[in-house]
Amino acid sequence: MLKGIFIFRLRIVLGYFTFILHTHLPYVLHHGKWPFGSDWLCEAAAESYIPLLEAFDNLSSRNLRVRISMDFSPVNLEQLSDPRFIDIFTAYCDEKILAAENDYKYFATNAEPQLQPLAEHWRAYYQNARDLFVNKYHGNLVMGFRKLFERGVLDPMTCGATHGYFPLLLKDQNIRAQIQVAIDTHEKHFGKRPRGIWLPECGYRPAYNWQPPVGPEEIRSRHYDRKGIEELLAENKLEYFVVDGHQVTGGKTMHRYHPFFESQEFLNEEEPLPIPGHEPHKRSLASLYQVRSTERNILGKLPVIFARDPQTAAQVWSTDIGYPGSPPYLDFHKKHHNSGLRYWAVTGAKVDLDKKVQYDPSLIEAQIAQNAMHFVEVLRARLREHALTSRNPGIVSSPFDTELFGHWWHEGPRFVARVMELLDKDPDVLLTDCREAVDNPNLKRPTIALPEGSWGDGGGHAVWLNNAVDWMWDILYPLEDRFLELVTAIKKRALLTGEAKPGLLHEVFQQTGRELLLLESSDWEFLISTKGAVQYATDRFNAHATNLEKLLGMCDCLIA
């Protein structure tokens, strides 16, 4: 018998596995509708959040072992629980239902009756989403996830307040604000503080004497003795976070959206420079590690990292072997010219859009079963390899964007559910979550140092720091600086006047802080660098910068 087989909760297992889902969209309510705006949030709710909620709820009701770690960005929590979202989402579903009904009629009069059953499928799909949203979740999907948390199914993690990219924010105070607002918002919606956090874009920076890489000369010439991000997390009693595998073992990261985006080209076309500290290490990605980047004492426990395993991730992300590219699955790109609804199958990786065959739902269950069985086999192999070499139990972590399952990959929620069904009966692999894993005494956690990096293209900061977006930091850094000066001035005024919350100044200051957090969102650089929504991101960034300038000026006048 392998010495790497261990007992946990009266069950002999080879090792553990956890799905980690990252649930975030930029703040889009009342900032446009289509093609960029609230429809993004509605798509995610109808195609990903509700199907996943239903999958976890159904599995749990059958007394299967269901464990899932999901982070929820505060921006998403606030949007999904906003009472105004109820009307926005129901109107969205009504539009989709009407579009499907019109397609049904169109196919009857245009000699395409074979597509009518699929039009009916979409009508029923959006009617079901609407009914669940209104009648089961009462217009608040966050409460649905909270109930899963209260039942022990869900390990809810937090994220940066507005998904600010931590390694590039100007000062530690800016990161602390992103973390503290995140914790407060999470506790508001889930009733308890989060134990773990998803660093936006898995962006990590160790402790060192940091100099801003871009920005106005006056700021770029400064040096800051920065804490490691793990120190800032420990200060806030956050116990674990997620990193990309290359940050543990060296090498390059795997691209996040290979199956769906044709290209991710940046204006600086040259090969990224080697990233210091990313030389290959003989470390297992099936191990947990504590992180420390400084000799000084750290307030609180050293956080534990969950590293993305590239072999299991490749089964989903890779353009060559990823499951979403299987021929029977629904094609993401081809949409009907009348409605935007999808009626065609992937057919093949290199098949042109005009050669796609009709989607056949009857083929899907067999394909999902095949992919799920293969995925579990990959898990077993990874854990067996780890047990043979380390003589310790391992844990394989597979982090993904939540929207992959359902939005990008229509059948994704059913795949996740099928994997969980298989693991419920699997003798070798025990499904767990991050919360359980950090409490599991069988999982050792040596201490390591991590290099700077992210899960972005190239493994570094290139998505958020390149010729297309450097101008944004020229605007952001001085505004971050001014805001921190304002904080100091308000504290000084409070000491002099004894007024902790001096009326109008307090209200304006609160809104100033909100605008700064929104301006710091990493989404704006991402959407420009990836050419996903260049004008929208540019306009949003400039609008928040203008609002922030005005509010800072108002605060200055109120203090004077």
C-alpha positions, 0 to 999 in steps of 0.5 A, spaced: 500 500 500 502 506 498 504 510 504 501 516 501 494 514 502 491 517 508 485 517 513 480 523 513 473 523 516 473 516 517 475 515 509 481 512 506 483 517 500 489 518 496 488 526 496 483 531 495 480 536 490 477 543 490 474 547 485 475 554 486 470 559 482 472 567 481 465 571 481 466 578 479 464 583 473 465 590 473 460 595 476 455 595 470 448 597 473 446 604 470 452 604 466 450 602 459 446 596 457 448 592 451 453 590 448 457 593 454 453 594 461 448 591 465 447 585 460 453 582 462 451 581 469 444 579 466 448 574 462 452 571 468 446 571 472 442 567 467 447 562 464 452 561 470 450 563 477 443 560 477 445 554 473 450 553 478 446 555 484 441 550 482 446 544 481 449 545 488 442 545 491 440 539 487 446 535 489 446 537 496 438 535 497 440 528 494 445 528 500 451 528 496 458 531 498 458 538 495 463 542 497 465 548 493 469 555 494 467 561 490 469 568 491 464 574 490 467 580 489 464 586 493 462 589 486 458 583 484 455 582 491 452 589 491 450 589 484 446 582 485 443 584 491 441 591 489 433 592 488 433 595 482 437 589 479 430 585 480 427 589 474 433 589 470 434 582 470 426 580 469 426 585 463 432 581 460 429 574 461 423 577 458 427 580 452 430 573 451 423 569 451 420 574 446 426 573 442 426 565 442 418 566 440 420 570 434 425 565 432 420 560 433 415 563 428 421 565 423 423 558 422 416 556 421 416 561 415 423 560 412 423 553 411 427 551 418 422 547 422 428 543 424 430 549 429 424 550 432 425 545 438 431 549 439 427 556 439 423 552 444 428 550 448 431 557 449 424 560 451 423 555 456 431 556 458 429 563 460 422 562 462 425 557 468 431 562 469 426 568 470 421 563 475 427 561 479 430 568 480 423 571 482 419 565 486 425 561 489 430 566 490 426 572 491 430 577 486 436 576 490 441 571 488 446 572 494 441 570 499 441 563 495 449 563 495 448 565 503 443 559 504 449 554 501 454 557 506 449 556 512 448 549 510 456 547 509 456 547 502 459 553 500 466 556 502 465 563 500 471 567 499 472 575 498 476 579 493 478 586 492 473 591 493 473 593 486 478 588 483 483 593 484 490 590 481 494 589 488 501 589 485 500 596 482 496 600 487 500 606 489 501 605 497 499 599 502 494 604 504 490 603 497 491 595 498 488 595 505 482 599 503 480 594 497 481 589 503 477 592 508 471 594 504 471 587 501 471 584 508 465 589 511 461 588 504 462 580 505 460 580 512 454 584 510 451 579 505 454 573 508 453 574 516 460 572 517 467 575 515 471 571 510 476 566 511 479 567 504 480 572 499 481 571 491 487 576 489 484 580 483 487 577 477 491 572 482 496 578 482 501 578 488 507 582 490 512 580 495 515 585 500 521 589 497 523 597 496 518 598 490 518 604 485 512 605 481 514 603 474 510 608 470 506 615 472 508 622 472 515 623 474 514 626 481 511 619 483 515 615 478 522 617 482 519 615 489 521 609 493 516 605 497 518 600 503 512 595 501 509 590 505 508 583 502 501 582 500 501 576 504 502 581 510 496 585 509 492 579 508 495 576 515 493 583 518 486 582 516 486 575 519 485 572 511 487 565 512 488 563 504 489 566 497 489 563 490 495 563 485 497 561 479 501 555 478 507 558 475 508 562 481 510 556 485 514 552 480 516 557 475 515 558 468 509 561 464 502 561 466 496 558 462 492 563 458 485 564 461 481 564 455 484 561 450 478 557 448 474 563 446 478 569 444 482 569 438 488 573 440 490 577 446 495 582 443 498 588 446 501 594 443 508 592 446 509 586 441 516 584 444 516 577 448 515 579 455 522 579 459 523 574 464 520 575 471 525 575 477 524 569 481 520 565 476 526 560 475 523 553 475 522 549 482 521 542 484 515 544 488 509 540 487 502 543 486 499 538 490 501 541 496 499 547 500 504 552 502 505 558 507 507 564 504 513 569 507 517 574 503 520 578 509 524 576 515 520 581 520 514 579 524 508 578 521 501 580 525 497 574 524 498 567 521 502 566 515 496 565 509 496 559 505 496 558 498 492 554 493 496 554 486 492 552 480 494 546 477 495 546 470 494 539 468 487 539 470 486 546 468 488 544 461 482 540 460 478 546 461 482 552 458 486 549 452 484 550 445 487 543 443 484 538 449 479 543 453 472 540 454 468 546 451 471 544 444 468 537 444 464 537 437 457 536 440 457 542 445 454 549 444 458 553 440 459 560 443 461 564 437 455 563 432 449 566 433 442 567 430 442 574 426 435 575 428 435 574 436 443 573 438 441 566 440 445 560 439 443 554 435 449 550 433 454 546 435 462 546 436 462 541 430 470 542 430 476 546 433 477 548 426 470 548 423 468 555 420 462 558 422 458 557 416 460 549 417 457 549 424 452 543 424 445 544 428 446 543 436 443 536 438 441 536 446 440 529 446 448 528 445 450 532 451 449 527 457 454 522 454 459 527 452 459 530 459 459 523 462 465 522 458 469 528 460 467 528 467 470 521 468 476 523 464 477 529 469 477 525 475 482 520 472 486 526 471 485 528 478 487 521 480 493 521 476 496 527 479 494 525 486 498 518 485 504 522 483 504 526 489 503 521 494 509 517 490 514 522 491 512 526 497 509 520 501 504 526 504 497 527 501 495 532 496 490 537 494 489 539 487 486 546 486 482 548 480 481 555 480 476 558 474 472 564 472 465 562 474 462 565 468 466 559 464 461 555 467 454 556 463 456 563 459 462 561 455 461 553 456 453 552 456 454 545 459 459 547 464 454 547 470 452 540 468 459 538 468 461 541 475 455 537 477 457 530 474 464 531 477 461 532 484 457 526 483 463 521 481 467 524 487 462 522 492 463 515 490 470 515 488 474 511 493 481 515 492 479 523 491 475 526 496 472 533 494 473 538 499 474 546 499 479 551 501 476 552 508 476 545 510 483 544 507 486 549 511 483 546 517 485 539 515 491 536 519 493 531 514 495 537 509 502 539 510 504 546 509 511 548 508 513 556 508 516 558 501 517 565 498 513 567 492 515 571 486 511 577 483 506 575 478 499 574 476 495 569 472 495 574 466 498 573 460 505 572 460 505 571 468 506 578 470 503 585 469 503 585 462 495 585 461 495 591 466 501 595 464 503 596 457 503 601 452 495 601 451 494 602 458 500 606 461 496 613 461 491 610 466 496 610 471 499 617 469 492 619 472 490 614 477 497 615 481 496 622 483 489 621 484 491 616 489 496 620 492 491 626 493 486 621 496 491 619 502 493 626 503 485 628 504 485 622 509 490 625 513 487 632 513 480 630 515 483 626 521 487 632 523 481 636 522 477 631 527 482 632 532 482 639 532 474 640 532 472 633 535 467 632 530 468 624 528 463 625 522 462 632 520 456 632 516 456 634 509 464 633 509 463 626 511 458 624 506 462 627 500 468 624 503 465 617 502 463 618 495 470 620 494 472 613 496 467 610 492 469 613 486 477 612 487 475 604 488 471 604 482 477 608 478 482 602 481 478 597 478 483 592 474 477 591 469 478 597 465 486 595 463 483 588 462 478 590 457 483 595 453 489 590 453 484 584 451 480 589 446 474 586 449 471 593 450 476 599 449 471 605 448 467 603 454 473 601 459 476 608 456 469 612 457 468 609 464 475 610 467 475 617 464 468 618 468 470 616 474 477 620 474 473 626 472 468 625 478 474 623 483 477 630 481 471 634 482 469 630 489 476 631 491 476 639 490 469 639 494 472 636 500 478 641 499 473 647 500 469 643 505 476 643 509 478 650 508 
